[in-house]
Amino acid sequence: MEPTEQVRSLLPVGKNGQVTSIVIIGGGPGGYEAALVAAQLGADVTVVERDGPGGACVLTDCVPSKTLIATATRMAVMSESERLGVRFNGGADGDVGGLEADLGVVNKRVKDLARQQSFDVAERLGYEDVNIVRGEARLIDQHTVEAAGERLSADIVLIATGATPRVLPGAEPDGERILNWRQLYDLPALPEELVVVGSGVTGAELASAYLSLGSRVTLVSSRDRVLPNEDADAAIVLEDVFRRRGMNVMSRSRAGAVERSGDGVIVTLEDGRKVEGSHCLMTVGMIPNTRGIGLEAAGVRLGRGGFVEVDKVSRTSVSNIYASGDCTGVLMLASVAAMQGRIAMWHALGEAVQPLKLGWVSANIFTDPEVATVGVSQQMVDSCEVNARTVMLPLHTNARAKMQGFEDGFVKLFCRPSTGIILGGVIVAPRASELVLGLSIAVQQHLTVDQLAHTFAVYPSLSGSLTEAARRLMQEHQY
């Protein structure tokens, strides 16, 4: 149905007095969330996506990995339940035990759920009359995108092409024994001995997951500790848990090459040591998908590493071209990609918009236990970049944690010395990803420790540690 003249006058107007046409290259969170905003504001929106609605995030990365991790977390909880009085008598000899992961069933569920999520994204876009084009896309100029053999005219272009796993020379994945994380879900059986190269977020998450599923895991870290860019106290807790559960954590060990050896692999470290396993998982970073799509020809400036340079409202160096998500290198999180995309469309279509504030971003590492963060970091406090008071409350003092047998973790809060305004914090706990929302609200709304301390928390609950930590800060420091 064509809009009435009265409605048409309220729609975004582009060149030639027509409704604004928007072409989005990439259908991941940075693309489809932007498309929904633009469509709801009345723009004519086309999304070009190579892999399918939802992009790599939904089909091969975030959704599949977190689905696998959900199964692994359930395994970890069950395997440590004996001290709570739960015994499993399903072992082959009738002994306690019998837990086993059926990787075929696990991987089928992972891929089925990813496809369903992709379908849900497509259905939502279709409901908003967003046109979806399947295929590759490239810019011809700043107002023209070529996709699936046709040229699309655009008043506004959004680049949301994501990123691809980095390949270490001499350790090229073959999809069978040497793998990147997008190839894990085709494995026919659980790896007996998995060597994970890289101890950042992806490496730590998947090493934790496969350890819980029953693999023997070696984690090769080139740095002093796992999660080198995260809170040091959190990393210490996590590494202790890994080692206690049987993981071989090799710190200050940089991989130089990986090769097949019969039915296994050999990882050669730069110092000459060798690590053997049945499979090797490479998690050594990401490179942006910005080559060969016409960005330079359109005048879009790329920065270090080939990432698209953007400002805080997602604009590139070309006024009508925006970018969002992993291709910008601005915190590679699905939530950040989605917000960048929304901000881009609000700005492009003349809506009131608040620039992206990285200090408000909450992030979570889906290990067991999880690590959630928001706001300022311990490193910022230690380096005197931020003046803050700190309190750290061990999780094992929490009544609910004791009841559920959770011993590893803590809650850490930062606040301003003079006013008590909450600046950030760290939560290491089961389901920290859910607990951090309250802390995120406190940071974004500039709440004080007094306000958080006087907030009712359910007793007993893990969230009670947040209010307890606030009371500790309030008591220790008079405001």
N, C-alpha and C positions, 0 to 999 in steps of 0.2 A: 504494500500500500504506500503510495506517495505521500509524504508529509504535507500538511496544509501550508498555505503561505505564512500563516501566523507562526506555526511551528518551525518552518524552514528559516524564518528570520532569526530564530534563536540558535540555529545550528552553527558550528564552527565554519567559517568561510575561508577558503583557500584562494589560489590564483584563479583568475577568470570569474570570480564571484560564485564559484561552485562550492559545494560542501567539501571540507578538507579531506583529501585522500592521503592515507597513511599506509606505507608498506613497511612491514616488520620482517627483518631477515633473522630467523631463528625462533623456534616455538617453545623454548624452555621457559622457566619462570620469568626471566627478564623480558621475554617476548609475549607470552600469552597473557600475563597479568597486565601488561601495557595495552594489549589489544582489547581486553575487557573494559579498561578505563576509557580508552578512546571511543569504543563503540557505544558505551553508555552516554558519552558526551556528544554523540551524533555524528562522529566522523565515519568515513567510508574506509574500512580497514581490511587489509590483506596481510596474512601471515604466510611467509614462505619457510617451510621446514623440510629438511632433508630426511630425517629419521622417523618422524611422526610427531603428532601433538604431544607436548610435554618435553620434547627434545631428549638429549642425553640424560638430563637430570632424572626424568621419570623412567626412561627405558633402560638405561645401563648404569647409572651412577647412584644418585642419592636414594631413590625409592628402592631399588634392588638391594643395595648394601644395608639399608636400615631394616628391610624385611628379613634378610639373613641374620642380622644382629639380634632381631627380636627372638628368633629361634634359639640363637646361641645364649642369649640372656636367660631364657627359660631353662635351658640345659644347665647353666651355671647355678641357678637357684635350686633346681632339683638335686643336683649332684652334691650340694652343700647342706642339704636338709636333714641329714641324719642327726646332727646335734640338736635339732628342734624336735626330735622324736619320730621323724618320718623315715621309714626303712623301705627299700625296694628289694623285692625277692624274685625279680624276674630274670636273674642271671642264668646262664646255661647250667650251672651246677646247683642252682637253688640258693646261692649265696646272695648277700646284699649286693645290689648293683643292677645290671641289665639295661642301663641307659645307653642308647646308641642313636646317632643321627643317621637317618636315611637320606643321603645327599640328593638322590634322585627326586624324592618327594619334596625336599626342601627347595631345590632349584626350580622344580616345576611350579611350586607355589610362588617363588620369587618372580619368575617370568610371567606367570598368569596375573599376578597382582600389578606388575608394571604395565602390562597390556591393558588391564582394566582401568588403571589410573589414566593412561593415555586416552582411552575411549571417553572417560569422564571429562577430560580436558577438551577433547574435540566436541563433545555434546554441549558443553558450556559455551564454547566459542560459537557453535552453530546457533544456539539459542539467541545469542547477541548479534546474529547475522554477520559474523566475521568470515571472510572468504579465506579458505585454507588452500594453499598451493603446495603440493608435494614435489620437492626437488631442490637442486642447487640454485643459488642466486648470486648475482654479482652486480655491482654498480656500473652503469654505463657513464652516467654523470650524476650530479647531485640531485637530480629530479627524476632519474630513470633507473629502474631495476629490471634486469633481465632474469627471467625464471621460467623453467619448463618450456623453453622455446618461444616465449612471448615477452613483450616489453610492457612493464607496468609503470605508469606515470604516478609520481608521488609529490605532494606538497611537503610532506614530512617523511623522513626515513629513520627507522630505528635499527641499529645494528645490535643483535643479541645472539651472536654466533657461538658463544661459549668457548671452551678450551678442550684440548686433547691431552691424554697422558704423555708425559715426556718420555722419550726413549733414550736410554743410556747407551752410547756406542759400545759395542762389544757385549751387549745384553739385550739384544732385540727379541721381543716376545714372539713365540711361535704358536701360541694358542693351545699348546698341549702340556708342556712342562715348564716353560718360561712364559709367565702371564702378566698382563696388566689387569687391573681390577674389573675391566669390562668383559674379560674373558673367563671369569671365575664361574659363571653360572651355566657353563656348558660342560663342566667337569663331571665325568660319570661316577666318580667315587671320591670320598673324602681323602685329601692328601695325607699320606702317612707322616711325612716329615716336610713341613712347609718352611721355607726360608723366605722371610719378608725383608726386602731391601728398602730401607727408608723408615724412619721412626717419627715422621710428622703425623698429622691427624689421620690421614687415610691408612697409613701403615699401622699405627697403633690400634685403630678401630678394627681392622681386619685381622691383625695378629691376635687381638683379644677374642674376636669371634671364633676363629678357627681353633684356638686353644680350648675354648669352652665346648666346641663341637666334637673335640676328641683328637685333633691333630697334635703331633709334637711340633712345636713352633720355635724357630730361631729368629730373633729380630736383630737385624744388622743396622746399627745406628752409627752414623759418621760423627755424631756429637757426643758430649759428655753424658747425656741423658736422653730418655725418650721425650717427645714433645718439647723440643728445644726452644720453641717460640711461645710456649705457654707458661702459666704460673709455675714457678719452680717447686713450690710446696705440693701442688697438685701432681706434678710429674713424679715427684719422689714417692707419693702414695701409690700412684699407678704402677710405677716400676717395681715397688715392693710387692704389690699384688701379683703382678706378672711372674715374678721370680718364685713367689710362694706357691703358685699354681703350676709351676714346672716349666715356664718359658725360659729359654736360653737367650738372655739379653746381652748382646755384644756391643758395648759402647766404644767410641773412638775407633770405629772399624769401617772404613770406606770401601765399598765394593768397586772393583776395577773391571771385572768381566764375569759373565755367566755363560756356561756352556752345557750342552746335553752330554750325559754320560750313561749310555744304556737306558735303563728305566728310571733314571734320576737326573740330577743336575749337580754341577760343581760351581760354587761361587768363589771366585778368586779375589781376595782383598788386595788392596794396594800395597800392603806390607808383605805380601807373599803367602799369607795364611789361606787355607782353603776350607770352605764349609760345604758339606754335602747334604743333600736332601732329595726327596722325591719330586718336589716342585719348588719353583721360585716365583714369588710375587713381587713385581717391581712397582714401588710407589715413590717415585723420585720427582714429583712435581708435575706441573701442567704448562702447556704452551698454548697461547691464544689462537683461535681459528680466525686469523685476520689476513692470511696470505692468499693471493689469487682471487679476491672478491672485489677488486676495483677500488679499494679505499684510497690508495695514493692518487689514482687518476681523478677521483672526485675531490681531492684536496684535504682528505681527512688525515690528521697528523697522528702518527704512531710514536709511542714512547719506547722506553727501554724494554727489551724482550718482545717487542711487537704488539704490546697492549695498546688499545685505543685510549688516547688521552681525553678525559672528560672533566667538566667542572662539577660543582655540587648539585646542579640540576640536570646532569647527564648530557649536556651539550658537548659536541666535539668542536674541532676548529672550524667546521662549516656550519653556518647558522641554522640550517634546516635539517641537519643530520645529528641524531642523538645515538647514544650507545649505552647498553646496560649489561650487567652480568659479568661472567668470568672473562670475557674478552677485554674488559676494562682493567682487570687486575685489582679492583677495589674490593677487598675482602671477599674471597670466593665462597660465598654462602648463598644458598637459594633464596633466603629471606632478603638478603641485600640486593640480589639481582631483581627480585620482584619489586622491591621498593624503588630501585633505580628506574625500572621501566615505568612504574606508575608516575613517579615524579616527572619523568621525561614527557609523558603525555599531558599531564596537568599543565606543565610549563608551555609545551608547544601549542596547546589549545586555549591558552589564556586564562587558565584557572589559577586561583590563589594556591601557592605551593610553598612548603617549607623545605629548604635545601637539605640534602642528606646529612645527617649528623652521626658520624661513626661512633661517637661517645655513647649513643643510645642503643647501639647494636648489641643484642644478646647472642651468644654463640654457644654451641654445645658440641662436645666430643663424645660420641656414642660408644665408649668403651664400657667395661664393667669394673668399677663404678663409672658413672658418667662424670664429665667435667663441664660445668657451665660457668660462663663469665659474662659480665656486663660492666661497662664504664671503665674507670681507670684501672691500671694493673699494678701489681706489686713492684714491677720493674720501674714504672713511672714514679712511684713513691720513693723507692730506694735511690733513684738517681736524682732526687730532689726536683724533678720536673713538676711534680704535684706535691703540695704540702697536705698530708692527711694523717689522721689517726687510724689505727688498725686494731681489729680484734679477730682472733681465729679460735673458733669453738669446735673441738673434736666431735665427730658424729657419734662416737660410742658413748657419749654422755646423754644422748637423746633417748628417752624412754621407748619410743616407737622403734627406733633402730635396734635397741636391745631385744625387744620382743621378736623382731623379724630376723635377728641374727646378723645385722649389718654392723661390721666393726671398722670398716675402712672409709675414711673421708672426713670432711670438715666443712664448716661454713666460715667464710672470711668476709668482713665488711670494711669498707673504707669510708671515712667521713671527714668533712672540713673541721679543723681544730676549733675555729671560732664560733661557727654557727651550728655544727652538727649535721649539716646537709649531707645526705648520703651520695657518695661519688661513684660507688661501684662495689663489686664483690666477686667472690669465687665460691662455687658450691661443688663439692666432690661428694657424690651420693648416688644411690640408685634413683633413676628418674629425675636427675638434676635438671633435665630439660624442661620438666613441668614445674619444678620448684622455683626456677629463676624468674618466672613471669612477675611474681610479686616484687622482686628486687628490681626488675626492669622498670616497672611502674614507679617505684620509689625514685630511681635515678632520673627518669624522664620528667616526673612531676616535682622534682626538687624537694622531696620529703626529707624530714630530719630523722635522726635516730630516735628522738623522743616520740615522734608520730608513729614510727614503726614499732617502737617498744610498747606503746599503748594500744596497738592493734590486737584484736582477739585472734588467737590461733587455736585450732582444734587441739585438744589434749586427749590422747597422745597423737602426735603427728610429726613427721620430719620437718614440716614447715615451721613447727614451733622453735626450731633452732635459729631461724631468721629473727624472730622476735626476741629470743633469748640473747642472741649476739648483740642486738640493738640495745637491750637493757644493760649488757656488760659495758658497752661503749658509753652509755648514758651515765652509768655509775662511776666509771673510771675517770671520766673527763667531765668536769662541770662546765656547762654552757650557760 
